[in-house]
């Protein structure tokens, strides 16, 4: 079976590196993107099984990434990440069509479980 492709979008290099390593170890094909604009150019040219995006980034934020990914590829799953655990970000993410959300700092086991369940 072909490996599932995941795009990780975050303006924090440490988050990108950590998720990249974690998810490659799980057997996924990973691409990383340092921001929303770069992510959208990648999504326009390629189909991913999952896009994981930070919510709060300069320029194009995670909500816009979510909406544009869903416009281009309805079947692509999207998980939004936020360090802000207020209900505003989380409920907005789900209302706008996110398939799930992850809060920072990460519980690594929960991240892996969430992604594996979403892509099963």
VEXNUDO-320110 format. One record per residue: x, z, y of N, C-alpha, C, O in turn. Coordinates in Angstrom, 1 decimal. Atoms other than C-alpha are relative to their C-alpha. Layout:
# residues N
+--------+--------+--------+--------+--------+--------+--------+--------+--------+--------+--------+--------+
|   n_c1 |   n_c3 |   n_c2 |  ca_c1 |  ca_c3 |  ca_c2 |   c_c1 |   c_c3 |   c_c2 |   o_c1 |   o_c3 |   o_c2 |
+--------+--------+--------+--------+--------+--------+--------+--------+--------+--------+--------+--------+
|      X |      Z |      Y |      X |      Z |      Y |      X |      Z |      Y |      X |      Z |      Y |
...
+--------+--------+--------+--------+--------+--------+--------+--------+--------+--------+--------+--------+
***
This chain:
# residues 120
+--------+--------+--------+--------+--------+--------+--------+--------+--------+--------+--------+--------+
|   n_c1 |   n_c3 |   n_c2 |  ca_c1 |  ca_c3 |  ca_c2 |   c_c1 |   c_c3 |   c_c2 |   o_c1 |   o_c3 |   o_c2 |
+--------+--------+--------+--------+--------+--------+--------+--------+--------+--------+--------+--------+
|    0.8 |    0.0 |   -1.2 |    0.0 |    0.0 |    0.0 |    0.9 |    0.0 |    1.3 |    1.9 |    0.7 |    1.3 |
|   -0.8 |    0.1 |   -1.3 |    1.3 |   -0.9 |    3.5 |   -0.1 |    1.4 |    0.7 |   -1.1 |    2.1 |    0.7 |
|    0.0 |   -1.2 |   -0.8 |    2.4 |    2.0 |    5.7 |   -0.9 |   -0.2 |    1.2 |   -1.0 |   -1.3 |    1.8 |
|    0.9 |    0.0 |   -1.2 |    0.0 |    2.9 |    8.5 |    0.9 |    0.1 |    1.2 |    1.9 |    0.8 |    1.3 |
|   -0.8 |    0.0 |   -1.2 |    1.3 |    2.2 |   12.0 |   -0.6 |    0.9 |    1.1 |   -1.8 |    0.9 |    1.3 |
|    0.4 |   -1.0 |   -1.0 |    1.1 |    4.9 |   14.7 |    0.8 |   -0.2 |    1.3 |    2.1 |   -0.4 |    1.2 |
|   -0.6 |    0.1 |   -1.3 |    1.9 |    4.6 |   18.4 |   -0.1 |    1.4 |    0.6 |   -1.3 |    1.9 |    0.8 |
|    0.0 |   -1.3 |   -0.7 |    2.9 |    7.9 |   20.1 |    0.3 |   -0.2 |    1.5 |    1.3 |   -0.9 |    1.8 |
|   -0.1 |    0.2 |   -1.4 |    2.5 |    8.0 |   23.9 |    0.2 |    1.3 |    0.7 |   -0.7 |    2.2 |    0.6 |
|   -0.2 |   -1.3 |   -0.7 |    4.0 |   10.8 |   26.0 |    1.2 |   -0.2 |    1.0 |    2.1 |   -0.9 |    0.7 |
|   -1.1 |    0.1 |   -1.0 |    6.2 |   11.1 |   29.1 |    1.0 |    1.1 |   -0.2 |    2.0 |    1.1 |    0.5 |
|   -1.0 |   -1.0 |    0.3 |    8.1 |   14.0 |   27.5 |    0.8 |   -0.5 |   -1.2 |    0.2 |   -0.6 |   -2.3 |
|   -0.8 |    0.6 |    1.1 |   11.0 |   12.7 |   25.4 |    0.1 |    1.0 |   -1.2 |    0.2 |    0.5 |   -2.3 |
|   -0.1 |   -0.9 |    1.1 |   11.2 |   15.9 |   23.3 |   -1.3 |   -0.1 |   -0.9 |   -1.1 |    0.0 |   -2.1 |
|    1.3 |    0.1 |    0.8 |    7.5 |   15.5 |   22.2 |    0.1 |   -1.3 |   -0.8 |   -0.2 |   -1.3 |   -2.0 |
|   -0.2 |    1.3 |    0.8 |    8.2 |   11.8 |   21.3 |    0.9 |    0.2 |   -1.1 |    0.6 |   -0.3 |   -2.2 |
|   -1.0 |   -0.1 |    1.1 |   11.3 |   12.7 |   19.3 |   -0.6 |    0.9 |   -1.1 |   -0.4 |    0.5 |   -2.3 |
|    0.5 |   -0.9 |    1.0 |    9.6 |   15.6 |   17.5 |   -1.1 |   -0.7 |   -0.9 |   -1.1 |   -0.6 |   -2.1 |
|    1.0 |    0.7 |    0.8 |    6.5 |   13.6 |   16.5 |    0.5 |   -1.2 |   -0.7 |    0.0 |   -1.4 |   -1.9 |
|   -0.6 |    1.1 |    0.7 |    8.5 |   10.6 |   15.6 |    0.6 |    0.4 |   -1.3 |    0.3 |   -0.2 |   -2.3 |
|   -0.6 |   -0.5 |    1.2 |   10.6 |   12.5 |   13.2 |   -1.0 |    0.6 |   -1.0 |   -0.9 |    0.3 |   -2.2 |
|    1.0 |   -0.6 |    0.8 |    7.7 |   14.5 |   11.8 |   -0.8 |   -1.0 |   -0.8 |   -1.0 |   -0.9 |   -2.0 |
|    0.9 |    0.9 |    0.6 |    5.5 |   11.5 |   11.2 |    0.7 |   -1.1 |   -0.9 |    0.2 |   -1.6 |   -1.8 |
|   -0.8 |    0.8 |    0.9 |    8.3 |    9.3 |    9.8 |    0.2 |    0.6 |   -1.4 |    0.2 |    0.0 |   -2.4 |
|   -0.2 |   -0.8 |    1.3 |    8.9 |   12.0 |    7.2 |   -1.3 |    0.0 |   -0.8 |   -1.2 |    0.1 |   -2.0 |
|    1.3 |    0.1 |    0.7 |    5.2 |   11.7 |    6.3 |   -0.2 |   -1.4 |   -0.5 |   -1.2 |   -1.6 |   -1.2 |
|    0.2 |    1.4 |    0.5 |    5.7 |    8.0 |    5.6 |   -0.7 |   -1.0 |    0.9 |   -1.0 |   -2.1 |    0.4 |
|    0.6 |    1.0 |   -0.9 |    4.2 |    6.4 |    8.7 |    1.0 |   -0.8 |    0.7 |    2.2 |   -0.4 |    0.9 |
|   -0.8 |    0.9 |   -0.9 |    5.6 |    3.5 |   10.7 |   -0.3 |    0.4 |    1.4 |   -1.4 |    0.4 |    1.9 |
|    0.2 |   -0.5 |   -1.3 |    6.1 |    4.9 |   14.2 |    0.6 |   -0.8 |    1.1 |    1.8 |   -1.4 |    0.9 |
|   -0.6 |    0.5 |   -1.2 |    6.6 |    3.4 |   17.6 |   -0.3 |    1.0 |    1.1 |   -1.3 |    1.7 |    1.0 |
|    0.2 |   -0.9 |   -1.0 |    7.0 |    5.4 |   20.7 |   -0.1 |   -0.7 |    1.4 |    0.4 |   -1.8 |    1.5 |
|    0.2 |    0.6 |   -1.3 |    6.0 |    4.8 |   24.3 |    0.1 |    1.1 |    1.0 |   -0.5 |    2.2 |    0.9 |
|   -0.2 |   -1.0 |   -1.0 |    7.1 |    6.7 |   27.4 |   -1.1 |    0.2 |    1.1 |   -1.0 |    1.0 |    2.0 |
|    1.0 |   -0.1 |   -1.0 |    3.9 |    6.2 |   29.3 |   -1.2 |   -1.0 |   -0.3 |   -1.1 |   -1.8 |   -1.2 |
|    1.2 |    0.8 |    0.3 |    0.4 |    4.6 |   29.5 |    0.2 |   -1.5 |    0.2 |   -0.4 |   -2.2 |   -0.6 |
|   -0.1 |    1.4 |   -0.2 |    1.4 |    1.3 |   31.0 |    0.8 |   -0.7 |   -1.1 |    0.3 |   -1.8 |   -1.6 |
|   -0.7 |    0.6 |    1.1 |    4.0 |    0.6 |   28.3 |   -0.8 |    0.0 |   -1.3 |   -0.8 |   -0.9 |   -2.0 |
|    0.8 |   -0.1 |    1.2 |    1.6 |    1.8 |   25.6 |   -1.1 |   -1.1 |    0.0 |   -1.3 |   -1.7 |   -1.0 |
|    1.0 |    1.0 |   -0.1 |   -1.1 |   -0.6 |   26.8 |    0.6 |   -1.4 |   -0.3 |   -0.1 |   -2.3 |   -0.9 |
|   -0.6 |    1.3 |    0.3 |    1.3 |   -3.6 |   26.7 |    0.3 |   -0.1 |   -1.5 |    0.2 |   -1.2 |   -2.1 |
|   -0.2 |    0.0 |    1.5 |    2.2 |   -2.6 |   23.1 |   -1.3 |   -0.2 |   -0.8 |   -1.4 |   -1.0 |   -1.7 |
|    1.3 |    0.1 |    0.7 |   -1.5 |   -2.2 |   22.1 |   -0.6 |   -1.4 |    0.2 |   -1.2 |   -1.9 |   -0.7 |
|    0.5 |    1.3 |   -0.2 |   -2.3 |   -5.6 |   23.6 |    0.6 |   -1.0 |   -1.0 |   -0.1 |   -2.0 |   -1.3 |
|   -0.7 |    0.9 |    0.9 |    0.2 |   -7.3 |   21.3 |    0.0 |    0.3 |   -1.4 |    0.5 |   -0.4 |   -2.2 |
|   -0.1 |   -0.5 |    1.3 |   -0.2 |   -5.3 |   18.2 |   -1.1 |    0.9 |   -0.4 |   -1.7 |    1.6 |    0.5 |
|    1.1 |   -0.9 |    0.5 |   -2.8 |   -3.5 |   16.1 |    0.6 |    1.2 |   -0.7 |    1.4 |    1.1 |   -1.6 |
|   -0.5 |   -1.3 |    0.6 |   -2.1 |    0.2 |   15.3 |   -1.2 |    0.6 |   -0.7 |   -2.4 |    0.4 |   -0.4 |
|    1.0 |   -0.8 |    0.6 |   -4.0 |    2.4 |   12.9 |   -0.4 |    1.2 |    0.8 |   -1.6 |    1.6 |    0.8 |
|    0.2 |   -1.2 |   -0.7 |   -3.6 |    5.3 |   15.2 |    0.8 |    0.0 |    1.3 |    2.0 |   -0.4 |    1.2 |
|   -0.8 |   -0.2 |   -1.2 |   -2.6 |    5.9 |   18.8 |   -0.2 |    1.5 |    0.4 |   -1.3 |    2.1 |    0.4 |
|    0.0 |   -1.4 |   -0.4 |   -1.6 |    9.5 |   19.8 |    0.5 |    0.0 |    1.4 |    1.6 |   -0.4 |    1.6 |
|   -0.4 |    0.1 |   -1.5 |   -1.5 |    9.9 |   23.6 |   -0.2 |    1.4 |    0.7 |   -1.2 |    2.1 |    0.5 |
|    0.1 |   -1.1 |   -0.8 |   -0.8 |   12.7 |   25.9 |   -1.1 |   -0.3 |    1.1 |   -1.3 |   -1.4 |    1.4 |
|    1.0 |    0.2 |   -1.0 |   -3.6 |   13.2 |   28.4 |    0.6 |   -0.1 |    1.4 |    0.3 |   -1.1 |    2.1 |
|   -0.5 |    0.0 |   -1.4 |   -1.7 |   14.0 |   31.6 |    1.4 |   -0.6 |    0.1 |    2.4 |    0.0 |   -0.3 |
|   -1.2 |    0.8 |   -0.2 |    0.9 |   11.4 |   32.4 |   -0.1 |   -0.6 |    1.4 |   -1.2 |   -0.9 |    1.8 |
|    0.1 |    0.7 |   -1.3 |    1.9 |    9.8 |   35.7 |   -0.5 |   -1.4 |   -0.2 |   -0.3 |   -2.0 |   -1.3 |
|    0.5 |    1.4 |    0.2 |    0.3 |    6.4 |   36.3 |   -1.3 |    0.0 |   -0.8 |   -2.3 |    0.7 |   -0.6 |
|    1.2 |    0.1 |    0.9 |   -2.1 |    5.5 |   33.5 |    0.0 |    1.2 |   -0.9 |    0.9 |    1.5 |   -1.7 |
|    0.1 |   -1.2 |    0.8 |   -3.3 |    8.7 |   31.9 |   -0.6 |   -0.2 |   -1.4 |   -1.0 |   -1.4 |   -1.7 |
|    0.5 |    0.1 |    1.4 |   -4.4 |    9.4 |   28.3 |   -1.5 |   -0.4 |   -0.1 |   -1.8 |   -1.1 |   -1.1 |
|    1.4 |    0.5 |    0.1 |   -8.1 |    8.9 |   29.1 |   -0.1 |   -1.5 |    0.2 |   -0.9 |   -2.1 |   -0.5 |
|    0.0 |    1.5 |   -0.1 |   -7.4 |    5.4 |   30.3 |    0.5 |   -0.7 |   -1.2 |    0.0 |   -1.7 |   -1.6 |
|   -0.6 |    0.6 |    1.3 |   -5.2 |    4.7 |   27.3 |   -1.1 |    0.0 |   -1.0 |   -1.3 |   -1.0 |   -1.7 |
|    1.1 |   -0.1 |    1.0 |   -8.1 |    5.9 |   25.1 |   -1.0 |   -1.1 |    0.2 |   -1.4 |   -1.9 |   -0.7 |
|    1.1 |    1.0 |   -0.3 |  -10.7 |    3.7 |   26.8 |    0.5 |   -1.5 |   -0.2 |   -0.2 |   -2.3 |   -0.8 |
|   -0.5 |    1.3 |    0.2 |   -8.5 |    0.6 |   26.8 |    0.3 |   -0.4 |   -1.4 |    0.1 |   -1.5 |   -1.9 |
|   -0.2 |    0.2 |    1.4 |   -7.4 |    1.0 |   23.2 |   -1.3 |   -0.3 |   -0.7 |   -1.4 |   -1.2 |   -1.5 |
|    1.3 |    0.2 |    0.7 |  -11.0 |    1.3 |   22.1 |   -0.7 |   -1.3 |    0.4 |   -1.4 |   -1.9 |   -0.4 |
|    0.6 |    1.3 |   -0.4 |  -12.0 |   -1.7 |   24.2 |    0.7 |   -1.2 |   -0.7 |    0.1 |   -2.2 |   -1.1 |
|   -0.8 |    1.0 |    0.7 |   -9.2 |   -3.8 |   22.5 |   -0.2 |    0.0 |   -1.5 |   -0.3 |   -1.1 |   -2.1 |
|    0.0 |   -0.1 |    1.5 |   -9.4 |   -2.5 |   19.0 |   -0.9 |    1.2 |   -0.4 |   -0.5 |    2.3 |   -0.5 |
|    1.0 |   -1.1 |    0.3 |  -12.6 |   -0.5 |   18.2 |    0.4 |    0.9 |   -1.2 |    0.0 |    2.0 |   -1.2 |
|   -0.2 |   -0.7 |    1.2 |  -11.4 |    0.5 |   14.8 |    1.3 |    0.9 |    0.1 |    1.5 |    1.8 |   -0.8 |
|   -1.2 |   -0.8 |   -0.1 |   -8.1 |    2.0 |   16.0 |   -0.4 |    1.5 |    0.4 |   -1.2 |    1.7 |    1.3 |
|    0.3 |   -1.4 |   -0.3 |   -8.2 |    5.8 |   15.9 |    0.9 |    0.5 |    1.1 |    2.0 |    0.0 |    1.3 |
|   -0.8 |   -0.5 |   -1.2 |   -7.1 |    7.7 |   19.0 |   -0.1 |    1.6 |   -0.1 |   -1.2 |    2.1 |   -0.2 |
|   -0.1 |   -1.4 |   -0.2 |   -5.9 |   11.3 |   19.2 |    0.6 |    0.3 |    1.3 |    1.6 |   -0.3 |    1.7 |
|   -0.6 |   -0.3 |   -1.3 |   -5.4 |   12.8 |   22.6 |    0.7 |    1.4 |   -0.1 |    0.2 |    2.3 |   -0.8 |
|   -0.8 |   -1.2 |    0.0 |   -2.8 |   15.6 |   23.2 |   -0.1 |    0.6 |    1.4 |   -0.1 |   -0.1 |    2.4 |
|    0.0 |   -0.7 |   -1.3 |   -3.0 |   18.2 |   25.9 |    0.6 |    1.4 |   -0.1 |    0.4 |    2.1 |   -1.1 |
|   -0.6 |   -1.3 |   -0.2 |   -1.1 |   21.2 |   27.0 |   -1.0 |    0.9 |    0.7 |   -0.8 |    2.1 |    0.8 |
|    1.1 |   -0.7 |   -0.8 |   -4.2 |   22.2 |   29.0 |   -1.1 |    0.3 |   -1.0 |   -1.9 |   -0.7 |   -1.3 |
|    1.0 |   -0.3 |    1.0 |   -6.5 |   24.0 |   26.6 |   -1.4 |    0.3 |    0.6 |   -2.2 |    0.8 |   -0.1 |
|    1.3 |   -0.3 |   -0.6 |   -9.4 |   24.2 |   29.0 |   -1.0 |   -1.0 |   -0.6 |   -0.6 |   -2.1 |   -1.1 |
|    1.1 |    0.8 |    0.7 |  -12.7 |   22.8 |   27.7 |   -0.1 |   -1.4 |    0.7 |   -0.6 |   -2.3 |    0.0 |
|    0.2 |    1.3 |   -0.8 |  -12.6 |   20.0 |   30.4 |    0.7 |   -1.1 |   -0.8 |    0.1 |   -2.1 |   -1.1 |
|   -0.8 |    1.1 |    0.7 |   -9.8 |   17.9 |   28.7 |   -0.6 |   -0.3 |   -1.4 |   -0.8 |   -1.4 |   -1.7 |
|    0.4 |    0.2 |    1.4 |  -11.0 |   18.5 |   25.2 |   -1.4 |   -0.6 |   -0.1 |   -1.6 |   -1.6 |   -0.9 |
|    1.3 |    0.6 |    0.0 |  -14.7 |   17.8 |   25.8 |    0.0 |   -1.4 |    0.5 |   -0.7 |   -2.3 |    0.0 |
|   -0.1 |    1.3 |   -0.5 |  -13.9 |   14.8 |   27.9 |    0.6 |   -1.0 |   -1.0 |    0.1 |   -2.1 |   -1.1 |
|   -0.7 |    0.8 |    1.0 |  -11.6 |   13.4 |   25.2 |   -1.1 |   -0.4 |   -1.0 |   -1.1 |   -1.6 |   -1.4 |
|    1.0 |    0.3 |    1.1 |  -14.4 |   13.6 |   22.6 |   -1.2 |   -0.8 |    0.5 |   -1.6 |   -1.7 |   -0.2 |
|    1.1 |    0.8 |   -0.5 |  -17.1 |   12.3 |   24.9 |    0.4 |   -1.5 |    0.3 |   -0.4 |   -2.4 |    0.0 |
|   -0.5 |    1.3 |   -0.2 |  -14.9 |    9.3 |   25.8 |    0.3 |   -0.8 |   -1.2 |    0.7 |   -1.9 |   -1.2 |
|   -0.2 |    0.7 |    1.2 |  -14.5 |    8.4 |   22.2 |    1.3 |    0.4 |   -0.8 |    1.6 |   -0.3 |   -1.8 |
|   -1.2 |   -0.4 |    0.8 |  -11.3 |   10.2 |   21.0 |   -0.5 |    0.4 |   -1.4 |   -1.6 |    1.0 |   -1.5 |
|    0.3 |   -0.4 |    1.3 |  -11.3 |   10.7 |   17.3 |    0.3 |    1.5 |   -0.3 |   -0.3 |    2.1 |   -1.2 |
|   -0.3 |   -1.4 |    0.1 |   -9.7 |   14.1 |   17.6 |    1.0 |    0.3 |    1.2 |    1.3 |   -0.5 |    2.0 |
|   -0.9 |   -0.4 |   -1.1 |   -7.4 |   16.1 |   19.9 |    1.0 |    1.0 |   -0.6 |    0.7 |    1.7 |   -1.6 |
|   -1.0 |   -1.0 |    0.4 |   -4.2 |   18.2 |   19.5 |    0.4 |    0.7 |    1.2 |    0.6 |    0.2 |    2.3 |
|   -0.4 |   -0.9 |   -1.1 |   -3.2 |   21.1 |   21.7 |    1.5 |    0.2 |   -0.1 |    2.0 |    0.4 |   -1.2 |
|   -1.4 |   -0.4 |    0.0 |    0.4 |   21.8 |   22.8 |    0.1 |    1.4 |    0.4 |   -0.8 |    1.9 |    1.2 |
|   -1.0 |    0.4 |    0.9 |    2.4 |   23.6 |   21.8 |   -0.6 |   -0.3 |   -1.4 |   -1.6 |    0.3 |   -1.7 |
|    0.6 |    0.5 |    1.3 |    1.9 |   22.0 |   18.3 |    0.1 |    1.1 |   -1.1 |    1.1 |    1.8 |   -1.2 |
|   -0.1 |   -0.6 |    1.3 |    1.1 |   23.7 |   15.1 |    0.3 |   -1.2 |   -0.9 |   -0.6 |   -2.0 |   -1.2 |
|   -0.4 |    1.2 |    0.7 |    3.1 |   21.2 |   13.0 |   -0.9 |   -0.3 |   -1.2 |   -1.3 |   -1.5 |   -1.5 |
|    0.9 |    0.2 |    1.2 |    1.0 |   21.7 |    9.8 |   -1.4 |   -0.5 |    0.4 |   -1.9 |   -1.4 |   -0.3 |
|    1.3 |    0.5 |   -0.5 |   -2.2 |   21.2 |   11.8 |    0.0 |   -1.4 |    0.4 |   -0.9 |   -2.2 |    0.2 |
|   -0.2 |    1.4 |   -0.5 |   -0.9 |   18.0 |   13.4 |    0.0 |   -0.9 |   -1.2 |   -0.7 |   -1.9 |   -1.2 |
|   -0.1 |    0.9 |    1.2 |    0.0 |   16.5 |   10.0 |   -1.3 |    0.0 |   -0.7 |   -1.7 |   -1.1 |   -1.1 |
|    1.3 |    0.0 |    0.7 |   -3.3 |   17.6 |    8.4 |   -1.0 |   -0.8 |    0.8 |   -1.7 |   -1.6 |    0.2 |
|    1.0 |    0.8 |   -0.8 |   -5.3 |   16.1 |   11.3 |    0.3 |   -1.5 |   -0.1 |   -0.7 |   -2.2 |   -0.3 |
|   -0.3 |    1.4 |    0.1 |   -3.5 |   12.8 |   11.2 |   -0.2 |   -0.5 |   -1.4 |   -0.8 |   -1.6 |   -1.6 |
|    0.2 |    0.4 |    1.3 |   -3.5 |   12.6 |    7.4 |   -1.5 |   -0.2 |   -0.3 |   -1.9 |   -1.2 |   -1.0 |
|    1.5 |    0.1 |    0.2 |   -7.3 |   13.3 |    7.3 |   -0.6 |   -1.2 |    0.8 |   -1.5 |   -1.9 |    0.2 |
|    0.6 |    1.1 |   -0.8 |   -8.0 |   10.8 |   10.1 |    0.3 |   -1.4 |   -0.6 |   -0.5 |   -2.3 |   -0.5 |
|   -0.4 |    1.3 |    0.6 |   -6.1 |    8.0 |    8.3 |   -0.2 |   -0.2 |   -1.5 |    0.1 |   -1.2 |   -2.0 |
|    0.3 |    0.0 |    1.4 |   -7.2 |    8.8 |    4.8 |   -1.0 |   -1.1 |   -0.4 |   -1.4 |   -1.3 |   -1.5 |
+--------+--------+--------+--------+--------+--------+--------+--------+--------+--------+--------+--------+
***
